[in-house]
Amino acid sequence: LGSEVVRQLHKALCRDLTPDLTILMLSDLAPRINRARRRNMEQAKQSPEDENRFEKESRAFHKRVLDAYMAIAGREPGRVVKVDARDPIEKVHRRIVEIVGQKFAIPAVTGTKR
């Protein structure tokens, strides 16, 4: 559809409602797609529904989607926070907890007192 069409649809359908925070988890494209394809193939054995539609798309498609998300992150740096998802899970988790705590001033998460 293209990003401008999606933006216009969002504005009309969601009344321009936007999230306070979006965490954009970045990782290498090929392993991420392969992992999702394997997961969906396993799930397909249990369910007749095919949840593999996006994973069947070409790498070029996934690159365009990533580029669109990166453009949003560039336009809205106060809302979209990029996290390197290639780091160990514990480190990624700590970073996400830190981001959420800072954004919403949650004392138990940020370590600050209200």
C-alpha positions as CSV (number, residue, x, y, z in Angstrom):
1,L,0.0,0.0,0.0
2,G,2.8,2.4,0.8
3,S,3.4,4.3,4.0
4,E,1.3,7.4,3.1
5,V,-1.8,5.3,2.4
6,V,-1.3,3.4,5.7
7,R,-0.9,6.8,7.5
8,Q,-4.1,8.1,6.0
9,L,-6.0,4.9,6.9
10,H,-4.7,5.0,10.4
11,K,-5.8,8.7,10.8
12,A,-9.3,7.9,9.5
13,L,-9.8,4.6,11.3
14,C,-8.0,5.2,14.6
15,R,-8.8,8.9,14.8
16,D,-5.1,9.6,14.7
17,L,-4.7,7.7,18.0
18,T,-1.0,6.8,18.6
19,P,0.7,4.7,21.2
20,D,2.8,6.5,23.9
21,L,5.6,4.1,23.3
22,T,6.7,1.7,20.6
23,I,9.7,-0.6,21.1
24,L,11.3,-1.4,17.8
25,M,13.3,-4.6,18.3
26,L,16.1,-4.8,15.7
27,S,17.8,-8.1,14.7
28,D,19.3,-9.7,11.6
29,L,16.5,-10.2,9.1
30,A,17.3,-13.7,7.7
31,P,17.5,-15.5,11.1
32,R,14.4,-13.8,12.3
33,I,12.4,-14.8,9.2
34,N,13.7,-18.4,9.4
35,R,12.9,-18.7,13.1
36,A,9.3,-17.5,12.4
37,R,8.9,-19.8,9.5
38,R,10.0,-22.8,11.6
39,R,7.7,-21.8,14.4
40,N,4.7,-21.4,12.0
41,M,5.4,-24.7,10.3
42,E,5.3,-26.4,13.7
43,Q,2.1,-24.7,14.6
44,A,0.6,-25.6,11.2
45,K,0.9,-29.3,12.3
46,Q,-1.5,-28.5,15.2
47,S,-3.9,-26.1,13.4
48,P,-5.4,-25.9,9.9
49,E,-5.0,-22.1,9.9
50,D,-2.0,-20.8,8.0
51,E,-0.2,-18.1,10.1
52,N,2.7,-18.0,7.7
53,R,1.5,-15.4,5.3
54,F,4.1,-12.7,6.2
55,E,6.9,-15.1,6.5
56,K,6.3,-16.4,3.0
57,E,7.0,-12.9,1.6
58,S,10.3,-12.2,0.0
59,R,13.3,-10.8,1.9
60,A,12.9,-7.6,-0.2
61,F,9.4,-7.3,1.3
62,H,10.7,-7.7,4.8
63,K,13.4,-5.1,4.1
64,R,10.8,-2.6,2.9
65,V,8.8,-3.2,6.1
66,L,11.9,-2.7,8.2
67,D,12.8,0.5,6.3
68,A,9.3,1.8,6.9
69,Y,9.6,1.1,10.7
70,M,13.0,2.8,10.7
71,A,11.4,5.9,8.9
72,I,8.7,6.0,11.7
73,A,11.5,5.8,14.3
74,G,13.3,8.7,12.6
75,R,10.1,10.8,12.5
76,E,9.0,10.0,16.0
77,P,12.2,9.6,18.2
78,G,10.3,10.5,21.3
79,R,7.9,7.6,20.9
80,V,9.8,4.9,19.1
81,V,12.8,3.4,20.9
82,K,15.1,1.0,19.1
83,V,16.4,-2.0,21.0
84,D,19.1,-4.3,19.7
85,A,17.4,-7.7,19.9
86,R,20.6,-9.5,19.0
87,D,21.8,-9.1,22.6
88,P,21.2,-11.8,25.1
89,I,17.6,-12.1,26.3
90,E,18.4,-10.9,29.8
91,K,20.0,-7.7,28.4
92,V,17.2,-7.0,26.0
93,H,14.7,-7.6,28.9
94,R,16.6,-5.2,31.2
95,R,16.7,-2.5,28.4
96,I,12.9,-2.8,27.7
97,V,12.1,-2.6,31.5
98,E,14.4,0.5,31.7
99,I,12.7,2.1,28.7
100,V,9.2,1.5,30.0
101,G,10.2,2.7,33.5
102,Q,11.7,5.9,32.2
103,K,8.8,6.6,29.8
104,F,6.1,6.1,32.4
105,A,8.1,7.2,35.5
106,I,7.5,3.9,37.2
107,P,9.5,4.0,40.5
108,A,9.8,0.2,41.0
109,V,11.2,0.0,37.5
110,T,13.4,3.1,37.3
111,G,14.6,2.9,40.9
112,T,13.5,6.4,41.7
113,K,11.1,7.5,44.4
114,R,7.9,9.4,43.7
